[in-house]
Amino acid sequence: MHDRSAPAGTILTVTSLLCMLPFLVSCFYWHPVGTHAVDWISNWGGKYDTVSWWEQQLDWYTTTMGRYSSTALLSTVGNWYRLSTARIVVLVLHLALGGALFFLASTLLQNWKTGLVVTLTVLALYLSQLSNPYDSLYRLTGLFIYQTGLISSLVLAGLLWRGHIFLALPVIVFTVGTNEISLLHTGLLIGSYILLRPECLRTPAGWSLIVTAALSAAVALLAPGNWVRADLYHSAAFSDLTLVGVVIASGVYLMVSWISSTSLLPILLLCGALLPRISFTRRQRQFTILMSLVLPVLSVAPVLVATRGESLPEGITDWQIIPTVMLLIMVVTSLPRLILPGKAIVTLAVFIGLANLLGGLYIDRGREGPPRGPIDRIVIASPPGAAWLQLLTGKTQRYDQSVERQYAVAQECEAGDCVVPPMAESETYLYDASYDRRVLPYGDPWFGYLVNRPDIVVFAKQPAVERR
């Protein structure tokens, strides 16, 4: 960045760190929530306690899915899980995402300071548009399946840009095995690399990319468990033609929502005015524009096609903005520099920071419900600001204390049904009731594993009279 951009860079850095901080602090109040975290922690109710790790991988591969990398990681959780350890792991995964994005940004821009500002700004943009912060940031399986895939694909993009082909090979193997979206992204990255550098096909290194990706994809996609899992969804949920329309509409919706309700456009304006230029041919620029437009559509396709349009979790759609915005930044930095006066640059930086941190700020003047103080009436639509409110008003801490009370009661229960106190606070990004079996009529049969009590079924309310 130029010297005249120093104030803007400082503003973006400070506000972006403020956007990230509450989510990082909240990691120290994290607790696993039923589906699917407790499942893996309990080793699926002790199902895999008597088999080796390799036997467990074979069972998953043949009965459920071909995500060999993420399944391998999740299969270790039951062995190392402690609440304090798991909180550190969640925190490290978030920091690793920032590190991977910084590696790519500093590679593209060839300047670590500029890369750091871009990294923090993109992460703040990502956090400000989360539709379900729990699903994207704190669901244990989502982190090991999708966040690890995103991290490794960002590292892969940086390695390919630097021309480190052989270093990229193990990253390809890992990335392909995390999830189907990252498998697709890997194919797109390698295909793009070959299209932009066709001379690589005259070397063994270039062909090693294709062979490694093809073999890894074959292992993941040809898993017998994929077909077993596909049968869980209704094959007639959508016709083929309708499904194509749903895929396109979902991708277009994502792009429109990012443009209309986030700071994406102002960020691109600043990038066009301040970032160093990337040397692209006209053909390369056109290809990058095309990829940035179709990537949201392609990214949602694997899940929608596999489930016949029945499932598209927020944790999958939320992170698609990161690779898309990196492509858009490449586009704007390949164009002639946008000339903006210094005051306009600072104004844009302030707007971006406030929009990411405090977007949708208003005062709830409604009279319904119990009496509320001034602080309780503050509403912030942007997740970073809302996360700050949850911490500063004690909601996050009360949630932590409520779950700790449940642990204490569960440890003292007799074998069988165990009724624990309902949570005093559930309005926090660390919790999502849709994943919680404690509040269901039949309770959580494996929650007791968290406190070394596998002989109990835990209810956060009275159990049903009859339970099967």
C-alpha positions as CSV (number, residue, x, y, z in Angstrom):
1,M,0.0,0.0,0.0
2,H,1.1,3.6,-0.6
3,D,2.0,6.0,2.2
4,R,-1.3,7.8,1.8
5,S,-3.1,4.6,2.6
6,A,-1.5,4.3,6.1
7,P,-4.5,5.8,8.0
8,A,-6.9,3.5,6.0
9,G,-4.7,0.5,6.7
10,T,-4.7,1.3,10.4
11,I,-8.4,1.7,10.6
12,L,-9.1,-1.5,8.8
13,T,-6.6,-3.4,11.0
14,V,-8.0,-2.1,14.2
15,T,-11.7,-2.6,13.3
16,S,-11.0,-6.0,11.8
17,L,-9.2,-7.2,15.0
18,L,-12.2,-5.9,16.9
19,C,-14.5,-8.0,14.7
20,M,-12.4,-11.2,15.3
21,L,-11.6,-10.8,19.1
22,P,-15.1,-11.7,20.5
23,F,-15.2,-14.9,18.6
24,L,-11.7,-15.9,19.7
25,V,-12.5,-15.0,23.3
26,S,-15.7,-17.1,23.1
27,C,-13.6,-20.2,22.4
28,F,-12.7,-20.3,26.1
29,Y,-16.5,-20.7,26.9
30,W,-17.1,-23.4,24.3
31,H,-18.9,-26.7,25.0
32,P,-19.7,-29.5,22.6
33,V,-23.4,-29.7,21.6
34,G,-24.9,-33.1,20.9
35,T,-25.1,-33.7,17.1
36,H,-22.5,-34.3,16.0
37,A,-19.8,-33.3,18.5
38,V,-20.8,-35.6,21.3
39,D,-21.1,-38.4,18.8
40,W,-17.4,-38.3,18.0
41,I,-16.3,-37.5,21.5
42,S,-18.2,-40.6,22.8
43,N,-16.7,-42.7,19.9
44,W,-20.3,-43.1,18.8
45,G,-21.5,-44.4,22.1
46,G,-18.5,-46.7,22.5
47,K,-19.1,-48.4,19.1
48,Y,-15.5,-48.0,18.0
49,D,-13.8,-48.5,21.4
50,T,-12.8,-52.1,20.6
51,V,-11.5,-51.6,17.1
52,S,-8.3,-50.0,15.7
53,W,-8.2,-46.6,14.1
54,W,-7.6,-48.2,10.7
55,E,-10.6,-50.5,11.2
56,Q,-12.7,-47.4,12.0
57,Q,-11.6,-45.7,8.8
58,L,-12.6,-48.8,6.7
59,D,-16.0,-48.9,8.4
60,W,-16.7,-45.2,7.6
61,Y,-15.4,-45.6,4.1
62,T,-17.6,-48.5,3.3
63,T,-20.8,-47.5,5.2
64,T,-21.0,-43.7,5.3
65,M,-18.7,-41.5,3.2
66,G,-15.4,-41.1,1.4
67,R,-14.2,-38.0,3.3
68,Y,-11.0,-39.8,4.3
69,S,-9.1,-36.8,5.7
70,S,-11.8,-35.3,7.9
71,T,-13.0,-38.7,9.0
72,A,-9.4,-39.6,10.0
73,L,-9.2,-36.4,12.1
74,L,-12.6,-36.8,13.7
75,S,-11.8,-40.4,14.6
76,T,-9.1,-39.2,17.0
77,V,-11.4,-36.9,19.0
78,G,-12.6,-39.5,21.4
79,N,-9.0,-40.3,22.3
80,W,-7.7,-36.8,23.1
81,Y,-10.9,-35.0,24.2
82,R,-10.8,-32.9,27.3
83,L,-12.8,-29.7,27.5
84,S,-9.8,-27.5,28.0
85,T,-7.9,-29.2,25.1
86,A,-10.9,-29.0,22.8
87,R,-11.3,-25.3,23.4
88,I,-7.6,-24.8,22.4
89,V,-8.2,-26.9,19.3
90,V,-11.2,-24.7,18.3
91,L,-9.1,-21.6,18.8
92,V,-6.1,-23.0,16.9
93,L,-8.4,-23.9,13.9
94,H,-9.6,-20.3,13.8
95,L,-6.1,-18.9,13.9
96,A,-5.0,-21.4,11.3
97,L,-7.7,-20.0,8.9
98,G,-6.1,-16.6,9.4
99,G,-2.7,-18.0,8.8
100,A,-3.6,-19.8,5.6
101,L,-5.4,-16.7,4.2
102,F,-2.4,-14.5,5.1
103,F,-0.1,-17.0,3.3
104,L,-2.2,-16.6,0.1
105,A,-2.7,-12.9,0.4
106,S,0.9,-12.1,1.0
107,T,1.8,-14.4,-1.9
108,L,-0.5,-12.7,-4.3
109,L,0.4,-9.2,-3.3
110,Q,4.1,-9.9,-2.6
111,N,4.1,-7.8,0.5
112,W,3.5,-9.2,4.0
113,K,2.2,-6.0,5.5
114,T,-0.3,-5.4,2.8
115,G,-1.2,-9.1,2.9
116,L,-1.9,-8.8,6.6
117,V,-4.3,-5.9,6.2
118,V,-6.1,-7.7,3.4
119,T,-6.3,-10.9,5.5
120,L,-7.8,-9.2,8.5
121,T,-10.3,-7.2,6.3
122,V,-11.5,-10.3,4.4
123,L,-11.8,-12.2,7.7
124,A,-13.9,-9.3,9.2
125,L,-16.1,-9.4,6.1
126,Y,-16.6,-13.1,6.5
127,L,-17.5,-12.8,10.1
128,S,-19.9,-9.9,9.4
129,Q,-22.1,-11.9,7.0
130,L,-22.4,-15.2,9.0
131,S,-25.9,-16.5,8.9
132,N,-25.3,-19.0,11.6
133,P,-22.1,-18.4,13.7
134,Y,-22.5,-21.6,15.6
135,D,-22.7,-23.7,12.5
136,S,-19.7,-22.0,10.9
137,L,-17.4,-21.3,13.9
138,Y,-18.2,-23.7,16.8
139,R,-19.7,-26.9,15.5
140,L,-16.9,-29.4,16.0
141,T,-17.6,-31.5,12.9
142,G,-18.0,-28.4,10.7
143,L,-14.5,-27.2,11.8
144,F,-12.9,-30.6,11.1
145,I,-14.7,-31.1,7.8
146,Y,-15.1,-27.7,6.2
147,Q,-12.7,-25.4,7.9
148,T,-9.8,-27.7,7.5
149,G,-10.7,-28.1,3.8
150,L,-10.8,-24.3,3.4
151,I,-7.5,-23.9,5.2
152,S,-5.7,-26.4,3.1
153,S,-7.2,-25.1,-0.2
154,L,-6.0,-21.6,0.6
155,V,-2.5,-23.0,1.3
156,L,-2.7,-25.0,-1.9
157,A,-3.6,-21.9,-3.9
158,G,-0.6,-20.1,-2.4
159,L,1.8,-23.0,-3.1
160,L,0.6,-23.2,-6.7
161,W,1.0,-19.4,-7.2
162,R,4.6,-19.7,-5.9
163,G,5.2,-22.7,-8.2
164,H,6.0,-25.1,-5.4
165,I,4.4,-28.1,-7.2
166,F,5.9,-30.9,-5.1
167,L,5.0,-29.2,-1.8
168,A,1.5,-29.0,-3.1
169,L,1.1,-32.7,-3.7
170,P,0.4,-33.8,-0.1
171,V,-1.8,-30.8,0.4
172,I,-3.9,-31.9,-2.6
173,V,-4.3,-35.4,-1.1
174,F,-5.4,-34.0,2.3
175,T,-7.7,-31.3,0.8
176,V,-9.6,-33.7,-1.5
177,G,-10.4,-35.9,1.4
178,T,-11.9,-33.2,3.7
179,N,-15.2,-32.6,1.9
180,E,-16.8,-32.5,-1.6
181,I,-16.7,-28.7,-1.9
182,S,-12.9,-28.6,-1.2
183,L,-12.5,-31.5,-3.6
184,L,-14.2,-29.3,-6.3
185,H,-12.1,-26.3,-5.3
186,T,-8.9,-28.4,-5.6
187,G,-9.9,-29.4,-9.2
188,L,-10.6,-25.8,-10.1
189,L,-7.3,-24.7,-8.7
190,I,-5.3,-27.3,-10.6
191,G,-7.3,-26.7,-13.7
192,S,-6.8,-23.0,-13.5
193,Y,-3.1,-23.5,-12.9
194,I,-2.8,-25.6,-16.1
195,L,-4.9,-23.2,-18.2
196,L,-2.8,-20.2,-17.1
197,R,0.5,-22.1,-17.2
198,P,0.1,-24.7,-20.0
199,E,3.9,-25.2,-20.2
200,C,3.7,-27.1,-16.9
201,L,2.3,-30.1,-18.9
202,R,5.7,-30.5,-20.5
203,T,7.2,-31.4,-17.1
204,P,6.7,-34.3,-14.7
205,A,5.7,-31.8,-12.0
206,G,2.7,-30.6,-14.0
207,W,1.5,-34.1,-14.6
208,S,2.0,-35.1,-11.0
209,L,-0.6,-32.5,-10.1
210,I,-3.2,-34.1,-12.4
211,V,-2.3,-37.7,-11.3
212,T,-2.4,-36.9,-7.6
213,A,-5.7,-35.0,-7.8
214,A,-7.3,-37.7,-9.9
215,L,-6.3,-40.6,-7.7
216,S,-7.3,-38.7,-4.5
217,A,-10.7,-37.8,-6.1
218,A,-11.2,-41.4,-7.1
219,V,-10.6,-42.6,-3.6
220,A,-13.0,-40.0,-2.2
221,L,-15.8,-40.3,-4.8
222,L,-15.8,-44.0,-5.3
223,A,-16.3,-44.9,-1.6
224,P,-19.1,-47.4,-1.2
225,G,-20.3,-45.4,1.8
226,N,-21.2,-42.4,-0.5
227,W,-24.0,-44.4,-2.1
228,V,-25.3,-45.6,1.3
229,R,-25.4,-42.0,2.5
230,A,-27.1,-40.8,-0.6
231,D,-29.9,-43.2,0.0
232,L,-30.8,-41.3,3.1
233,Y,-32.2,-38.5,1.0
234,H,-35.3,-38.7,-1.1
235,S,-34.3,-39.3,-4.6
236,A,-37.4,-37.6,-5.9
237,A,-37.0,-34.4,-3.9
238,F,-36.4,-32.4,-7.1
239,S,-36.3,-33.4,-10.7
240,D,-33.0,-33.0,-12.5
241,L,-34.0,-29.8,-14.2
242,T,-35.4,-28.3,-11.1
243,L,-32.3,-29.2,-9.2
244,V,-30.1,-27.4,-11.7
245,G,-32.3,-24.3,-11.2
246,V,-32.0,-24.6,-7.4
247,V,-28.2,-24.8,-7.7
248,I,-28.0,-21.7,-9.9
249,A,-30.5,-19.8,-7.8
250,S,-28.6,-20.6,-4.6
251,G,-25.3,-19.4,-6.0
252,V,-26.8,-16.2,-7.4
253,Y,-28.6,-15.6,-4.1
254,L,-25.3,-15.8,-2.2
255,M,-23.6,-13.3,-4.6
256,V,-26.5,-10.9,-4.4
257,S,-26.7,-11.1,-0.6
258,W,-22.9,-10.4,-0.3
259,I,-23.1,-7.4,-2.6
260,S,-26.3,-5.9,-1.2
261,S,-25.8,-6.5,2.6
262,T,-22.1,-6.4,3.3
263,S,-19.1,-4.2,2.9
264,L,-17.9,-6.2,-0.1
265,L,-18.1,-3.4,-2.8
266,P,-16.4,-0.8,-0.6
267,I,-13.6,-3.3,0.1
268,L,-13.1,-3.9,-3.6
269,L,-13.0,-0.1,-4.3
270,L,-10.3,0.3,-1.7
271,C,-8.4,-2.7,-3.1
272,G,-8.6,-1.1,-6.6
273,A,-7.2,2.1,-5.3
274,L,-4.5,1.0,-2.9
275,L,-3.2,-2.5,-3.6
276,P,-0.2,-3.2,-5.8
277,R,-1.1,-4.4,-9.3
278,I,-1.1,-8.0,-10.4
279,S,0.2,-8.5,-13.9
280,F,-2.5,-10.4,-15.8
281,T,-3.0,-10.8,-19.5
282,R,-6.5,-10.0,-20.9
283,R,-7.2,-13.8,-21.1
284,Q,-6.2,-14.4,-17.5
285,R,-8.3,-11.5,-16.3
286,Q,-11.4,-12.7,-18.2
287,F,-10.8,-16.2,-16.8
288,T,-10.6,-14.8,-13.2
289,I,-13.8,-12.8,-13.6
290,L,-15.6,-15.9,-14.9
291,M,-14.3,-18.0,-12.0
292,S,-15.4,-15.4,-9.4
293,L,-18.9,-15.3,-10.9
294,V,-19.4,-19.1,-11.1
295,L,-17.6,-20.2,-8.0
296,P,-20.6,-19.6,-5.6
297,V,-22.8,-21.7,-7.9
298,L,-20.2,-24.5,-8.2
299,S,-19.5,-24.4,-4.5
300,V,-23.1,-25.2,-3.5
301,A,-23.6,-27.8,-6.2
302,P,-22.0,-30.8,-4.5
303,V,-24.2,-30.6,-1.4
304,L,-27.4,-29.8,-3.3
305,V,-26.9,-32.5,-5.9
306,A,-25.9,-35.1,-3.3
307,T,-28.9,-34.4,-1.1
308,R,-31.3,-33.7,-4.1
309,G,-31.8,-30.2,-2.8
310,E,-32.8,-31.2,0.7
311,S,-29.9,-29.8,2.6
312,L,-27.7,-26.7,2.4
313,P,-26.4,-25.8,5.9
314,E,-25.4,-22.2,6.7
315,G,-22.0,-23.5,7.8
316,I,-21.4,-24.5,4.1
317,T,-22.6,-21.3,2.5
318,D,-21.1,-18.9,4.9
319,W,-17.4,-19.6,4.1
320,Q,-17.9,-19.4,0.3
321,I,-17.4,-15.7,0.5
322,I,-13.7,-16.1,1.3
323,P,-12.5,-17.8,-1.9
324,T,-14.9,-15.6,-3.9
325,V,-13.7,-12.3,-2.5
326,M,-10.0,-13.4,-3.1
327,L,-10.8,-13.9,-6.8
328,L,-12.5,-10.5,-6.9
329,I,-9.5,-8.9,-5.3
330,M,-7.3,-10.5,-8.0
331,V,-9.7,-9.0,-10.7
332,V,-9.6,-5.4,-9.3
333,T,-5.9,-5.5,-8.8
334,S,-5.3,-6.6,-12.4
335,L,-7.1,-3.5,-13.6
336,P,-5.7,0.1,-13.9
337,R,-5.4,1.7,-10.5
338,L,-8.6,3.5,-9.3
339,I,-7.8,7.1,-8.4
340,L,-9.4,8.2,-5.1
341,P,-8.6,11.3,-3.0
342,G,-7.1,10.7,0.5
343,K,-10.3,11.7,2.3
344,A,-12.4,9.3,0.3
345,I,-10.0,6.5,1.1
346,V,-10.2,7.2,4.8
347,T,-14.0,7.5,4.6
348,L,-14.3,4.2,2.9
349,A,-12.1,2.5,5.5
350,V,-14.2,4.0,8.3
351,F,-17.4,2.8,6.6
352,I,-16.1,-0.7,6.1
353,G,-15.0,-1.0,9.7
354,L,-18.3,0.3,11.1
355,A,-20.4,-1.8,8.7
356,N,-18.4,-5.0,9.6
357,L,-18.5,-4.3,13.4
358,L,-21.8,-2.5,14.0
359,G,-23.9,-3.1,10.9
360,G,-27.7,-3.1,11.7
361,L,-27.3,-1.2,15.0
362,Y,-30.7,-0.1,16.4
363,I,-32.6,0.3,19.6
364,D,-35.4,-2.1,20.3
365,R,-38.3,0.1,21.5
366,G,-40.8,-2.7,21.8
367,R,-42.8,-2.9,25.0
368,E,-43.4,-6.7,24.9
369,G,-41.7,-9.0,27.4
370,P,-40.2,-8.2,30.8
371,P,-38.7,-4.9,31.7
372,R,-35.3,-4.2,30.0
373,G,-32.5,-1.8,30.7
374,P,-30.9,0.4,28.0
375,I,-28.1,-2.1,27.3
376,D,-30.6,-4.9,26.8
377,R,-32.4,-2.9,24.2
378,I,-29.3,-2.5,22.0
379,V,-29.6,-4.8,18.9
380,I,-26.7,-5.3,16.4
381,A,-27.4,-7.4,13.3
382,S,-23.7,-7.8,12.4
383,P,-22.4,-11.0,14.2
384,P,-19.1,-9.4,15.5
385,G,-21.0,-6.6,17.3
386,A,-23.6,-9.1,18.5
387,A,-20.8,-11.3,19.8
388,W,-19.4,-8.4,21.8
389,L,-22.8,-7.7,23.3
390,Q,-23.1,-11.3,24.3
391,L,-19.7,-11.2,26.1
392,L,-20.2,-7.7,27.7
393,T,-23.7,-8.5,29.0
394,G,-22.6,-11.8,30.4
395,K,-24.7,-14.1,28.1
396,T,-21.7,-16.1,27.0
397,Q,-20.5,-16.5,30.6
398,R,-23.9,-17.6,31.8
399,Y,-24.1,-20.2,29.1
400,D,-20.8,-21.6,30.2
401,Q,-21.9,-21.7,33.8
402,S,-25.2,-23.4,32.9
403,V,-23.5,-26.2,31.1
404,E,-21.0,-26.6,33.9
405,R,-24.0,-27.1,36.3
406,Q,-25.3,-29.8,34.0
407,Y,-22.0,-31.6,34.1
408,A,-22.0,-31.4,37.9
409,V,-25.5,-32.8,38.2
410,A,-24.8,-35.5,35.5
411,Q,-21.8,-36.8,37.5
412,E,-24.0,-37.4,40.6
413,C,-26.9,-39.1,38.8
414,E,-27.8,-42.7,39.2
415,A,-27.7,-44.9,36.1
416,G,-30.5,-44.4,33.6
417,D,-32.4,-41.2,33.0
418,C,-30.7,-38.1,34.3
419,V,-32.5,-34.8,34.4
420,V,-30.2,-31.8,34.5
421,P,-31.2,-28.1,35.0
422,P,-32.2,-26.4,31.8
423,M,-29.7,-23.8,30.6
424,A,-30.2,-20.4,32.1
425,E,-28.8,-18.8,28.9
426,S,-29.1,-20.1,25.4
427,E,-29.0,-16.8,23.4
428,T,-25.3,-17.2,22.5
429,Y,-23.4,-18.0,19.3
430,L,-21.9,-21.0,21.1
431,Y,-25.1,-22.9,21.1
432,D,-27.8,-24.0,18.6
433,A,-30.8,-25.8,19.9
434,S,-31.3,-27.7,16.6
435,Y,-28.2,-29.7,17.4
436,D,-29.1,-30.3,21.1
437,R,-30.6,-33.7,22.0
438,R,-30.8,-32.8,25.7
439,V,-34.0,-30.8,24.9
440,L,-35.6,-33.5,22.9
441,P,-38.2,-35.9,24.4
442,Y,-35.8,-38.8,24.3
443,G,-32.7,-37.0,25.6
444,D,-29.0,-37.3,24.7
445,P,-27.8,-40.9,25.3
446,W,-24.1,-40.0,24.9
447,F,-23.9,-36.7,26.8
448,G,-22.8,-38.6,29.9
449,Y,-19.5,-39.5,28.1
450,L,-18.4,-35.9,28.6
451,V,-18.3,-36.5,32.4
452,N,-17.3,-40.2,32.3
453,R,-20.8,-41.4,32.8
454,P,-21.7,-43.5,29.8
455,D,-24.5,-45.2,31.8
456,I,-26.9,-42.2,31.8
457,V,-29.3,-40.6,29.3
458,V,-29.3,-36.8,29.9
459,F,-32.5,-34.7,29.7
460,A,-32.6,-30.9,30.1
461,K,-36.3,-31.4,30.9
462,Q,-38.5,-34.2,32.2
463,P,-38.2,-37.4,30.0
464,A,-41.1,-38.7,28.1
465,V,-43.3,-41.3,29.9
466,E,-42.5,-43.9,27.3
467,R,-39.2,-44.0,25.4
468,R,-38.0,-46.4,22.8
